[in-house]
Amino acid sequence: MTSQRPRIIIIGAGFGGLHAARALENKPVEVLLIDRRNYHTFTPLLYQVATCGLEPEEIAYPVRGIFDGDSNVRFLMGEVNHIEPSDRSVTVRSSGQTRRESYDYLIVAGGSVSNYFGHDEFALHTFSLKDLDDGVTLRNHILNLFERAAWTDDETKRQALTTLVVVGGGPTGLETAGALHELVTHALNKEYGFDESRKPRVVLIEATDSLLRTFPDGLQASALRQVESLGIEVILNHSVDEVASDHIRLSDGRIIPTSTPDLVGRCSGRAADGHARRAIGRREACAG
Ligand SMILES: Cc1cc2nc3c(=O)[nH]c(=O)nc-3n(C[C@H](O)[C@H](O)[C@H](O)COP(=O)(O)OP(=O)(O)OC[C@H]3O[C@@H](n4cnc5c(N)ncnc54)[C@H](O)[C@@H]3O)c2cc1C
C-alpha cells in the first residue's frame, strides 16, 4: 500500500519512543515503531524483578496492545543495525532476516548504555540492569549464590557469597539496596536458615559524601538514617577501584569479599548503530 503521508520511523519502544508514537497517533502521518522486543519494559520497577519482588511479566507490556489495529502506528519487532541517512533508510534484522525500511523522518529512541566512569573493565564481572533479561539474570545469580552458600563449609567463602554490594547511592541504588535487604530479611534468611550470627550483608557504596546527592539536604540525611536503621551498611566517600569475581577493592585499598556487587551508576547514550553494550555485570548492576 502506498501512502502520501510522511513516513516516520521510531527506533525503540521505551519511554521516549512510546511517547513519540502516542503523540503521533491519529495524526496525518504513517508511523513505524521498531523495537528488538515486542514489549515495553517499565524500568523503574526492574530492580523488583532482580530482587524477586515482582515477576517479569508484571513490568512488561505488549507494544501491539498499546496501539489499535487500525491505528496509523504500526509495530515491527526487529533490531535496527544500520541507519543510512543518504537514502533515508534503516536496516532491520528480525528472525534471521534483514529488511530495509524507508523514512521521511527518523526518531532514534534506543535508550542508553551503562557508564562505568572510566572503568570499562568492570563490565567483565558485572550484570547489566537495563532490561528484563538482565533483571532475571541478576535474580537467578543472587539465588544461586545463596544455594552455594548453603553448601559451603568454609565460613569466609559463605560470608562472601552472602555479601551483596550495591555501588551508587542515587535513587536506583537506594531502591536496589532496600529491596535486597527486604529479600534477605523476609525470605532468604528464613529459607536458608541464616541466624543473627550468620546474617547476609547488604553494603551500599557511594563515592560522594551523601546519598541521593541531587535531592535536598534534609532528604539526603533522612535517606541515610533510614537506610542505616534497616541494617544496610553505608560507605560514603569511597569509590570502587577494582571489581573481581570474588571481591571489590575500594579507593582506600579496603577489600570487600563479595560475589554480587551491584553497580548502580549513570548511563551514557546508546550508539546510533543500535548496538547496545551489556552492562550490569556479574558483580555489578548498572542502572539508571
Ligand atoms: C533500573 C532502572 C530504573 C530506573 N528508574 C527510573 C525512575 O524511577 N524514574 C525515571 O524517571 N527513570 C528511571 N529510569 C530511567 C528510565 O528508564 C530512562 O530514562 C528511560 O527508559 C529512557 O527512555 P528511552 O526511550 O530513551 O530508552 P529505553 O526506555 O531504554 O528504551 C529503549 C528501547 O529501544 C530498544 N532498542 C535499543 N536499540 C535498539 C535497536 N538497535 N533496534 C531495535 N530496538 C532497539 C530497546 O529494546 C528499548 O525497548 C530507570 C532506568 C533503569 C535502567
The ligand as an SDF file (V2000), in Angstrom:
LIG
                    3D

 53 58  0  0  0  0  0  0  0  0999 V2000
   16.7760    0.0130   36.6320 C   0  0  0  0  0  0  0  0  0  0  0  0
   16.3170    1.3610   36.1470 C   0  0  0  0  0  0  0  0  0  0  0  0
   15.4840    2.1230   36.9410 C   0  0  0  0  0  0  0  0  0  0  0  0
   15.0380    3.3680   36.5030 C   0  0  0  0  0  0  0  0  0  0  0  0
   14.2070    4.0810   37.3140 N   0  0  0  0  0  0  0  0  0  0  0  0
   13.7220    5.2630   36.8720 C   0  0  0  0  0  0  0  0  0  0  0  0
   12.7900    6.0040   37.6590 C   0  0  0  0  0  0  0  0  0  0  0  0
   12.3980    5.5830   38.7370 O   0  0  0  0  0  0  0  0  0  0  0  0
   12.3360    7.1860   37.1740 N   0  0  0  0  0  0  0  0  0  0  0  0
   12.7560    7.6550   35.9540 C   0  0  0  0  0  0  0  0  0  0  0  0
   12.2970    8.7360   35.5510 O   0  0  0  0  0  0  0  0  0  0  0  0
   13.6290    6.9850   35.1970 N   0  0  0  0  0  0  0  0  0  0  0  0
   14.1150    5.8000   35.6210 C   0  0  0  0  0  0  0  0  0  0  0  0
   15.0000    5.1110   34.8690 N   0  0  0  0  0  0  0  0  0  0  0  0
   15.4820    5.7160   33.6240 C   0  0  0  0  0  0  0  0  0  0  0  0
   14.4960    5.4640   32.5050 C   0  0  0  0  0  0  0  0  0  0  0  0
   14.2660    4.0900   32.3590 O   0  0  0  0  0  0  0  0  0  0  0  0
   15.1170    6.0170   31.2260 C   0  0  0  0  0  0  0  0  0  0  0  0
   15.3440    7.3780   31.4010 O   0  0  0  0  0  0  0  0  0  0  0  0
   14.1720    5.7880   30.0810 C   0  0  0  0  0  0  0  0  0  0  0  0
   13.8640    4.4380   29.9370 O   0  0  0  0  0  0  0  0  0  0  0  0
   14.8210    6.3190   28.8200 C   0  0  0  0  0  0  0  0  0  0  0  0
   13.8850    6.1490   27.7880 O   0  0  0  0  0  0  0  0  0  0  0  0
   14.3660    5.8030   26.3280 P   0  0  0  0  0  0  0  0  0  0  0  0
   13.1300    5.7110   25.4940 O   0  0  0  0  0  0  0  0  0  0  0  0
   15.4280    6.7530   25.9250 O   0  0  0  0  0  0  0  0  0  0  0  0
   15.0700    4.3850   26.4120 O   0  0  0  0  0  0  0  0  0  0  0  0
   14.5060    2.9930   26.9110 P   0  0  0  0  0  0  0  0  0  0  0  0
   13.3010    3.1270   27.7550 O   0  0  0  0  0  0  0  0  0  0  0  0
   15.6860    2.2640   27.4460 O   0  0  0  0  0  0  0  0  0  0  0  0
   14.0380    2.2850   25.5710 O   0  0  0  0  0  0  0  0  0  0  0  0
   14.9340    1.9860   24.5410 C   0  0  0  0  0  0  0  0  0  0  0  0
   14.2500    0.9360   23.6660 C   0  0  0  0  0  0  0  0  0  0  0  0
   14.9850    0.8580   22.4570 O   0  0  0  0  0  0  0  0  0  0  0  0
   15.0900   -0.5030   22.0720 C   0  0  0  0  0  0  0  0  0  0  0  0
   16.2770   -0.5690   21.2210 N   0  0  0  0  0  0  0  0  0  0  0  0
   17.5050   -0.1090   21.5120 C   0  0  0  0  0  0  0  0  0  0  0  0
   18.3330   -0.2640   20.4730 N   0  0  0  0  0  0  0  0  0  0  0  0
   17.5880   -0.8590   19.5020 C   0  0  0  0  0  0  0  0  0  0  0  0
   17.8850   -1.2970   18.1860 C   0  0  0  0  0  0  0  0  0  0  0  0
   19.0860   -1.1600   17.6600 N   0  0  0  0  0  0  0  0  0  0  0  0
   16.8820   -1.8720   17.4720 N   0  0  0  0  0  0  0  0  0  0  0  0
   15.6500   -2.0180   17.9880 C   0  0  0  0  0  0  0  0  0  0  0  0
   15.3180   -1.6190   19.2290 N   0  0  0  0  0  0  0  0  0  0  0  0
   16.2770   -1.0520   19.9620 C   0  0  0  0  0  0  0  0  0  0  0  0
   15.2280   -1.2590   23.3950 C   0  0  0  0  0  0  0  0  0  0  0  0
   14.8370   -2.6020   23.2610 O   0  0  0  0  0  0  0  0  0  0  0  0
   14.2650   -0.4580   24.2730 C   0  0  0  0  0  0  0  0  0  0  0  0
   12.9700   -1.0040   24.2590 O   0  0  0  0  0  0  0  0  0  0  0  0
   15.4620    3.8630   35.2600 C   0  0  0  0  0  0  0  0  0  0  0  0
   16.3020    3.0930   34.4490 C   0  0  0  0  0  0  0  0  0  0  0  0
   16.7170    1.8470   34.8730 C   0  0  0  0  0  0  0  0  0  0  0  0
   17.6030    1.0280   33.9810 C   0  0  0  0  0  0  0  0  0  0  0  0
  1  2  1  0
  2  3  1  0
  2 52  2  0
  3  4  2  0
  4  5  1  0
  4 50  1  0
  5  6  2  0
  6  7  1  0
  6 13  1  0
  7  8  2  0
  7  9  1  0
  9 10  1  0
 10 11  2  0
 10 12  1  0
 12 13  2  0
 13 14  1  0
 14 15  1  0
 14 50  1  0
 15 16  1  0
 16 17  1  0
 16 18  1  0
 18 19  1  0
 18 20  1  0
 20 21  1  0
 20 22  1  0
 22 23  1  0
 23 24  1  0
 24 25  2  0
 24 26  1  0
 24 27  1  0
 27 28  1  0
 28 29  2  0
 28 30  1  0
 28 31  1  0
 31 32  1  0
 32 33  1  0
 33 34  1  0
 33 48  1  0
 34 35  1  0
 35 36  1  0
 35 46  1  0
 36 37  1  0
 36 45  1  0
 37 38  2  0
 38 39  1  0
 39 40  1  0
 39 45  2  0
 40 41  1  0
 40 42  2  0
 42 43  1  0
 43 44  2  0
 44 45  1  0
 46 47  1  0
 46 48  1  0
 48 49  1  0
 50 51  2  0
 51 52  1  0
 52 53  1  0
M  END
$$$$
